[in-house]
Amino acid sequence: MRVVLFFIMAFWLLPVHSQTLEVMGSDEGFLPFYYGNDLNEGVLVKVINDFTAETGISADFIPMTRKRQAWALERGLANAVFANPLWMPLPDRMHAVGPVMTWRDRVFAQPGQQPDSFDDLNGGICLRRWFVYSDRIEQRIGSQLVRHDAYNARQMLQMFLHKRCDYIVMNEAEFRFLATLGDVDPERYSTELIDAEWPVYLGILKNETALIEAAEAFFSTYTIDVEAMLPKLPRPEL
């Protein structure tokens, strides 16, 4: 009887252990969530590694430009992505597990300029070129705010730290991670103003039923403490 049960269990577990969770990530990296050679460092990389250790399912991050993510899913080059459901590639074919974490774009200000509301923002603001911000920011550009564009987060932060602008809007974890790398105390610049906030899910192709079941079970008890992970992350090659 035990032999029969053993073979039943082995047959039931085989589909899970024979599959790999192939998670797409931006090929430019996404500090501090994934970065490094082949996207092998970061908060979400640590999460996926914990998933592998817990479930025995192999997993990998696949560098992929965002414009090609739907193409990669259709061709079987990947089967998962971390995203908000509104921006999920192939949304009708994806199952969203989570949310696994919350994304926040916070307003940071020069010391001594701590605004209580978006109406208080006056002066220069550092933003990313081509990035979409909330109406609360966009409506003040040209009247209350002078916009200074950067091509990436690191350039934007350097402009802010060199006092080219009074304010900056960045993902709070990204700001804290980059500031700490430069021996800058992020608490000096933090404000209570949040420009955008949304949940992040792990989207998995619906036909990957075994992976979905494993991910649902894992994330039902697993919590991501980004703040605790940041000091332990390896220094990126900037």
C-alpha positions in Angstrom: 0.0 0.0 0.0 2.8 2.4 0.9 4.5 1.7 -2.5 1.3 2.6 -4.3 1.0 5.8 -2.3 4.6 6.6 -3.0 4.0 6.3 -6.8 0.8 8.3 -6.6 2.6 11.1 -4.7 5.5 11.0 -7.1 3.2 11.2 -10.1 1.3 14.1 -8.5 4.4 16.1 -7.7 6.1 15.5 -11.1 4.4 18.3 -13.0 5.5 20.9 -10.4 9.1 19.8 -10.2 9.5 19.4 -13.9 8.5 23.0 -14.6 10.5 26.2 -14.2 9.1 29.6 -13.2 10.6 32.0 -15.8 10.1 35.5 -14.6 10.6 38.4 -17.0 12.4 41.5 -15.9 13.4 44.7 -17.7 16.7 44.1 -19.4 18.0 47.4 -18.0 17.5 46.3 -14.4 15.1 47.7 -11.8 16.9 48.8 -8.7 16.5 47.6 -6.0 14.0 45.0 -7.1 16.2 43.2 -9.7 19.6 44.0 -11.2 23.0 42.6 -11.9 24.3 40.2 -14.5 21.3 38.3 -15.8 19.1 40.0 -13.2 20.5 37.9 -10.4 20.4 40.4 -7.5 17.6 42.3 -5.8 14.5 42.1 -3.6 12.4 40.1 -6.0 15.3 37.9 -6.9 15.6 37.0 -3.2 11.8 36.4 -3.0 12.0 34.0 -6.0 15.0 32.2 -4.5 13.0 31.7 -1.3 10.2 30.4 -3.4 12.6 27.8 -5.0 14.0 26.8 -1.6 10.4 26.3 -0.2 8.8 24.5 -3.1 11.7 22.8 -4.9 10.6 24.5 -8.2 13.5 26.0 -10.2 13.1 29.7 -11.1 14.9 32.3 -13.0 14.7 36.0 -14.0 14.8 36.5 -17.8 16.0 39.9 -19.1 13.4 41.2 -21.5 12.4 44.6 -22.8 8.9 45.5 -21.8 7.8 45.9 -25.4 8.7 42.2 -26.0 7.2 40.7 -22.9 3.9 39.7 -24.6 5.9 38.2 -27.5 8.1 36.2 -25.1 5.0 34.8 -23.3 3.4 33.8 -26.6 6.5 32.0 -27.7 7.1 30.1 -24.4 10.3 32.0 -23.6 8.9 33.0 -20.2 5.8 32.3 -18.2 5.6 35.0 -15.5 6.2 38.6 -14.7 5.8 41.0 -11.7 3.4 43.7 -12.6 0.3 45.6 -11.7 -2.8 44.0 -13.4 -3.4 47.2 -15.4 0.0 46.8 -17.1 0.2 43.0 -17.3 1.2 41.6 -20.7 -1.4 39.3 -22.2 -3.8 40.1 -19.3 -6.5 37.7 -20.5 -4.0 34.8 -20.4 -2.4 35.6 -17.0 -3.3 34.6 -13.5 -2.4 37.2 -10.9 -1.0 35.9 -7.6 -0.9 38.3 -4.7 -0.5 41.1 -4.3 3.0 40.3 -3.2 4.1 43.9 -2.4 3.1 47.6 -2.8 4.8 50.1 -5.0 5.0 53.7 -3.8 6.2 56.8 -5.6 6.9 59.3 -2.9 7.8 63.0 -3.0 11.2 63.8 -1.4 12.2 67.3 -0.6 15.3 69.3 0.3 15.9 69.6 4.1 13.8 72.5 5.5 11.2 72.2 2.7 8.7 69.7 4.0 5.4 70.2 2.2 2.1 69.3 3.9 0.2 68.9 0.6 0.8 69.0 -3.2 -0.5 72.6 -3.2 2.6 73.5 -1.2 5.0 72.4 -3.9 6.9 75.4 -5.4 10.2 75.6 -7.2 12.1 73.0 -9.2 11.2 69.3 -9.4 13.4 66.5 -10.7 11.5 63.9 -12.8 12.2 61.2 -15.3 11.8 61.9 -19.0 8.9 60.0 -20.5 7.6 58.8 -17.1 3.9 59.3 -16.3 3.2 61.1 -13.0 -0.1 61.8 -11.3 -2.3 64.8 -12.3 -1.4 66.3 -8.9 2.2 66.7 -10.2 1.5 67.3 -13.9 -1.0 70.1 -13.2 1.5 72.1 -11.3 4.3 72.0 -13.9 4.7 75.3 -15.6 2.8 77.2 -12.9 4.1 76.2 -9.5 6.9 73.8 -10.6 9.8 74.0 -13.0 10.5 70.5 -14.4 14.1 69.2 -14.6 14.2 65.9 -16.6 16.7 63.0 -16.1 17.1 59.9 -18.3 17.2 57.5 -15.4 16.7 57.3 -11.6 20.4 57.6 -10.7 20.9 60.7 -12.8 17.7 62.2 -11.3 18.9 61.5 -7.8 22.3 63.1 -8.4 20.5 66.2 -9.8 18.4 66.4 -6.6 21.4 65.8 -4.2 23.3 68.5 -5.9 20.3 70.8 -5.2 19.4 71.4 -8.8 15.8 71.0 -7.8 13.8 71.3 -4.6 11.8 68.1 -5.0 12.0 64.7 -6.5 9.4 61.9 -7.1 10.8 58.4 -6.9 9.9 54.9 -5.7 10.6 55.1 -2.0 12.7 51.8 -1.9 14.7 52.9 -4.9 15.4 56.3 -3.3 16.5 54.8 0.0 18.7 52.1 -1.7 20.5 54.6 -4.0 20.9 57.2 -1.2 22.4 54.7 1.2 24.9 53.5 -1.5 26.1 57.2 -1.6 26.3 57.4 2.2 23.3 59.8 2.2 20.7 59.7 5.0 17.3 59.2 3.2 15.4 60.3 6.2 16.5 63.9 5.7 14.5 64.1 2.5 11.4 62.0 3.2 7.9 63.6 3.2 4.4 62.2 3.8 3.3 63.0 0.2 2.7 59.9 -2.0 2.2 60.5 -5.7 1.2 57.0 -6.7 0.6 53.7 -5.0 -0.4 50.4 -6.4 -0.2 46.6 -5.7 2.3 44.4 -7.5 1.3 40.9 -8.4 3.1 37.9 -9.8 1.4 37.2 -13.1 1.7 33.5 -14.3 0.3 32.1 -17.6 -3.0 30.4 -16.8 -2.0 27.1 -18.4 0.8 26.8 -15.8 -1.6 25.4 -13.2 1.0 23.6 -11.1 3.1 26.8 -10.9 0.1 28.9 -10.0 -1.0 26.5 -7.2 2.6 26.5 -5.8 2.8 30.3 -6.0 -0.6 30.8 -4.4 0.4 28.5 -1.5 3.8 30.2 -1.0 2.6 33.8 -1.1 -0.4 33.1 1.2 2.1 33.0 4.1 5.2 34.8 2.7 5.6 38.5 3.4 8.1 40.8 1.7 9.9 43.2 4.1 11.6 45.5 1.5 12.9 47.8 4.3 14.7 44.9 6.0 16.2 43.5 2.7 17.7 46.8 1.5 20.8 46.9 3.7 21.6 43.3 2.9 21.5 43.7 -0.9 24.8 43.6 -2.8 26.1 46.8 -4.2 25.2 47.2 -7.9 27.7 48.2 -10.6 26.6 51.7 -11.1 
